[in-house]
Amino acid sequence: MAPAPCPPPDPAVSPEPRLVLLSTSHRVAPGLLTVAAWDVLRDADVVTGTEDHRLRPVLADLDVTAETLSGSPAQIAAELLARAASATRPVVWLVGDDGDHPIISALAPALAQRAMTGSPPEVEVIPGSYDVPGARLLDVVAVMDRLRSPGGCPWDAEQTHRSLAPYLLEETHETLEAIETDDRDALREELGDLLLQVVFHARLGEEDTDRPWSVDDVAAGIVTKLVNRHPHVFGDAGVTGPENVEANWERIKAQEKGRTSVLDGVPAGLPALAWTAKVVGRADRAGIDVEVVDVDLPEATTSEEVGGLLLGLAAAARRLGIDPETALREAARDLAGQVRERETS
């Protein structure tokens, strides 16, 4: 059964006095407002707010005139209630980006005072826009812009990609330590520090005079990469499991970058152990047979046991006067040479 139509409003019944506090997020474009916000703005008897409110240009385009109220918070609160009490349609106050807490706080005693002498107007808060997930990232970009702009921080103004490189490495290690110690609070903080490095480098990239790129270009690049390398999610490719996903990733990556070797893109500057693991992993996935010392470990060997063996090898090497990092790096370099030779043979 269809619902009965709503009866038209009775013109003899006067609407209740109404003050609407319209809040908006500064992280959302000013014109992206909720339906409720647009409705109350169109129906308002008075729209008012501070002189520099972000919505003023948008409202001007819609022929909605926004007045300006000035004075102390108590004076503004009293004026808003007085106008709402005498208006036949809503009076709208455009809440500022900082929340206008002094004015909002002043409304409570002003309402109480009006309640003693008569019927105070109804006060309603309507969210005009909401933060979307990831909206706080815009704050990080805005803060970094302030730090790098004239009048900002002298230290930040002097930094370059090279001068920031040690901090990127340090923050990466601190993030890894938080993961290894299962410290979730520290991990959240360290990820924030890593994010700062990304935004900082992106800001420097934007300032380049020859080939500038911004944080939006950085984000667009990773979005494109993720979509292209997940055809089983964003396309019609089929996969049989995680191993198949990883193989597809490497194949697509090689096509994108025009790589001729499975070792292309493996940075030789990695610590020796990480570099070795990368080289062995790439060779295994490509089915390239390489000659390494055969260490026969039981399948049930744990991560702790492997760590103990590596620790023992490092300690033994030191006792022999051999630097384990250098020794392993040389062995990994020979292994990489084997891989490239087998690829071309």
C-alpha positions in Angstrom: 0.0 0.0 0.0 1.4 3.4 -1.0 1.9 5.8 1.9 -0.6 8.6 2.3 0.6 11.9 1.0 1.7 14.4 3.6 -0.9 17.1 4.1 0.1 20.6 3.1 1.1 22.9 6.0 -1.6 24.9 7.6 -1.0 28.6 6.8 -2.8 29.5 10.1 -0.1 27.7 12.1 3.0 29.8 12.7 6.3 27.8 12.4 8.3 27.5 15.6 11.2 30.0 15.9 14.3 28.2 14.8 18.1 29.0 14.9 20.2 26.6 12.8 23.9 26.2 13.4 25.3 25.0 10.1 28.6 23.3 10.4 30.9 22.4 7.5 34.2 20.7 7.2 37.1 22.7 5.8 38.5 19.5 4.3 35.6 19.3 1.9 35.0 21.6 -1.1 32.6 24.4 0.1 29.9 23.6 -2.5 29.6 19.9 -1.4 26.8 20.3 1.1 24.2 17.9 2.4 20.6 18.0 1.1 19.5 19.2 4.6 22.0 22.1 4.4 20.9 23.3 1.0 17.2 23.0 2.1 17.7 25.2 5.2 19.9 27.7 3.3 17.2 28.1 0.6 14.4 28.4 3.2 16.3 30.7 5.6 15.0 34.1 6.6 18.5 35.2 7.5 21.9 33.6 6.8 24.8 35.1 8.8 28.3 34.3 9.8 31.8 35.8 10.0 33.0 37.9 7.2 35.6 35.4 5.9 33.5 32.2 6.0 34.3 29.8 3.2 30.7 29.4 2.1 30.2 33.1 1.2 31.4 32.8 -2.4 29.2 29.7 -2.9 26.2 31.4 -1.5 26.7 34.5 -3.6 26.7 32.3 -6.7 23.2 31.0 -5.6 21.9 34.6 -4.8 21.8 33.8 -1.1 22.9 36.9 0.8 24.9 36.2 4.0 25.0 38.9 6.5 27.9 39.6 8.9 27.6 39.7 12.6 30.3 41.2 14.8 30.8 41.8 18.4 31.6 39.7 21.5 30.5 36.0 21.6 27.8 37.0 24.0 26.6 39.8 21.8 26.5 37.6 18.7 24.7 34.8 20.6 22.0 37.2 21.9 21.6 38.8 18.4 21.1 35.3 16.8 18.5 34.3 19.3 16.7 37.7 19.0 16.5 37.3 15.2 15.4 33.7 15.4 12.6 34.6 17.9 11.1 37.2 15.5 11.6 35.4 12.2 9.0 33.3 10.4 11.7 31.1 8.7 15.0 29.7 10.1 17.9 31.9 11.0 21.2 30.2 10.0 24.6 30.8 11.6 27.5 29.6 9.5 29.8 27.9 12.0 33.4 28.7 11.3 36.2 26.1 10.7 37.3 26.5 14.4 33.9 25.5 15.6 33.1 29.0 17.0 33.2 27.5 20.5 33.0 30.9 22.3 29.8 31.8 20.5 28.3 28.3 20.9 29.1 28.4 24.6 27.5 31.8 25.0 24.2 30.5 23.5 23.5 28.3 26.6 23.1 31.2 29.1 21.4 33.3 26.5 18.8 30.6 25.9 18.3 30.2 29.7 17.7 33.9 30.0 15.2 33.9 27.2 13.4 30.9 28.8 12.8 33.0 31.9 11.0 35.7 30.0 9.2 33.7 27.3 9.6 30.9 24.8 13.1 30.6 23.4 13.7 29.6 19.8 14.6 26.0 18.9 18.3 25.6 18.3 19.4 22.9 15.9 22.8 21.8 14.6 22.9 20.6 11.0 26.1 19.1 9.6 26.5 20.7 6.1 29.4 18.4 5.1 31.3 15.4 6.6 34.9 14.4 6.5 35.5 11.5 4.2 38.0 8.7 5.1 41.5 10.1 4.6 40.4 13.7 5.0 43.0 14.4 7.7 45.7 13.8 5.0 44.7 17.2 3.7 45.7 18.7 7.1 49.2 17.2 6.8 49.6 18.7 3.3 48.3 22.1 4.6 50.7 22.0 7.6 53.7 21.2 5.4 52.7 24.0 3.0 52.8 26.4 5.9 56.1 25.2 7.1 57.8 25.5 3.7 56.1 28.8 2.8 57.7 32.3 3.5 57.4 33.0 7.2 57.3 29.3 8.1 60.0 27.2 9.7 63.7 28.1 8.8 64.9 24.5 9.3 62.2 23.1 7.1 62.9 25.7 4.5 66.5 24.6 4.2 65.9 20.9 3.6 66.4 19.0 0.3 65.7 15.4 -0.8 69.3 14.5 0.1 69.3 16.2 3.5 66.1 14.3 4.4 67.3 10.9 3.3 68.8 10.0 6.7 65.5 10.8 8.4 63.6 8.6 6.0 65.9 5.7 6.8 65.7 6.3 10.5 62.0 6.5 10.6 61.8 3.3 8.5 63.9 1.5 11.1 61.8 2.9 14.0 58.6 1.7 12.2 60.1 -1.8 11.8 61.1 -1.9 15.5 57.5 -1.0 16.5 56.2 -3.9 14.3 58.8 -6.3 15.7 57.9 -5.4 19.3 54.2 -5.4 18.6 53.8 -1.9 20.0 50.6 -0.7 18.3 50.7 2.8 19.8 54.3 3.3 18.6 53.5 1.9 15.2 50.7 4.5 14.7 53.1 7.2 15.7 56.0 5.9 13.5 53.7 5.5 10.5 52.8 9.2 11.0 56.5 10.1 11.0 56.9 8.1 7.7 53.9 9.9 6.3 55.6 13.2 7.1 58.6 12.1 5.1 56.4 11.3 2.1 54.6 14.6 2.3 57.8 16.5 2.8 59.5 15.0 -0.2 56.3 15.6 -2.3 56.4 19.3 -1.2 60.0 19.6 -2.4 59.0 17.9 -5.7 56.3 20.5 -6.2 58.9 23.3 -5.8 61.2 21.9 -8.5 61.5 24.4 -11.4 62.3 21.9 -14.1 60.0 18.9 -13.5 57.6 19.6 -10.7 55.3 17.0 -9.2 53.0 17.2 -6.2 51.6 15.0 -3.6 48.6 14.5 -5.8 50.9 13.1 -8.5 52.4 10.8 -6.0 49.0 9.5 -4.9 47.8 9.2 -8.5 50.9 7.1 -9.4 50.3 4.6 -6.6 46.6 4.4 -7.4 47.3 3.6 -11.1 50.0 1.1 -10.0 47.6 -0.7 -7.6 44.8 -0.9 -10.1 47.0 -2.1 -13.0 48.7 -4.8 -10.8 45.5 -6.2 -9.4 43.7 -7.3 -12.6 42.0 -10.0 -10.5 40.3 -7.3 -8.5 39.8 -4.4 -11.0 39.7 -6.5 -14.1 38.6 -10.0 -15.2 41.8 -11.9 -14.6 41.6 -15.1 -12.5 44.0 -16.2 -9.7 44.4 -19.4 -7.8 46.0 -18.0 -4.7 48.5 -15.6 -3.2 51.4 -17.1 -5.1 49.6 -16.5 -8.4 48.9 -12.9 -7.3 52.6 -12.3 -6.6 53.7 -13.8 -9.9 51.2 -11.6 -11.8 52.5 -8.6 -9.9 56.1 -9.3 -10.9 55.2 -10.0 -14.5 53.1 -6.8 -14.8 55.8 -4.8 -13.1 58.5 -6.1 -15.5 56.3 -5.1 -18.5 55.6 -1.6 -17.1 59.3 -0.9 -16.5 60.7 -2.6 -19.5 62.9 -4.8 -17.4 65.2 -7.4 -19.0 66.4 -9.1 -15.8 64.6 -10.5 -12.8 67.1 -8.5 -10.6 66.2 -5.2 -12.2 64.9 -2.9 -9.5 66.6 -4.7 -6.6 68.6 -1.9 -4.9 72.2 -3.1 -4.2 72.3 -0.6 -1.4 70.1 -2.8 0.8 71.7 -4.3 3.8 73.5 -7.5 2.8 71.0 -9.9 4.3 68.0 -8.2 2.8 69.8 -7.9 -0.6 70.6 -11.6 -0.5 67.1 -12.6 0.3 65.8 -10.4 -2.6 68.2 -12.0 -5.1 67.4 -15.5 -4.0 63.7 -14.8 -4.0 63.8 -13.3 -7.5 65.9 -16.3 -8.8 63.5 -18.8 -7.2 60.4 -17.2 -8.7 62.0 -17.1 -12.2 63.0 -20.7 -11.9 66.7 -19.9 -12.2 68.9 -22.5 -10.6 71.9 -21.0 -8.8 74.7 -22.5 -6.8 74.5 -21.8 -3.1 75.9 -23.6 0.0 73.4 -26.2 0.8 72.0 -25.7 4.3 69.6 -28.5 5.0 67.1 -27.3 7.6 64.1 -29.3 8.8 60.7 -28.0 7.6 59.7 -27.4 11.2 62.6 -25.0 11.8 61.2 -21.8 13.5 62.1 -18.2 12.8 63.8 -18.0 16.2 66.0 -21.0 15.3 67.0 -19.5 12.0 67.8 -16.2 13.7 69.9 -18.1 16.2 71.9 -19.8 13.3 72.4 -16.4 11.6 73.5 -14.9 14.9 76.0 -17.8 15.4 77.4 -17.3 11.9 77.9 -13.6 12.5 79.6 -14.2 15.9 81.9 -16.9 14.4 82.8 -14.6 11.5 83.7 -11.8 14.0 85.9 -14.2 15.9 87.8 -15.0 12.7 88.3 -11.3 12.0 85.8 -11.3 9.1 83.1 -8.6 8.8 79.9 -10.7 8.2 78.2 -7.8 6.4 81.1 -7.5 3.9 81.4 -11.2 3.5 77.7 -11.7 2.8 77.6 -8.7 0.4 80.4 -10.2 -1.7 78.6 -13.6 -1.8 75.4 -11.9 -2.8 77.2 -10.0 -5.5 78.5 -13.3 -6.9 75.0 -14.8 -6.7 73.5 -11.8 -8.6 76.2 -12.4 -11.3 75.2 -16.0 -11.5 71.5 -15.0 -12.0 72.3 -12.6 -14.8 74.6 -15.0 -16.5 72.0 -17.8 -16.4 69.4 -15.4 -17.8 71.5 -14.7 -20.9 72.8 -18.2 -21.5 
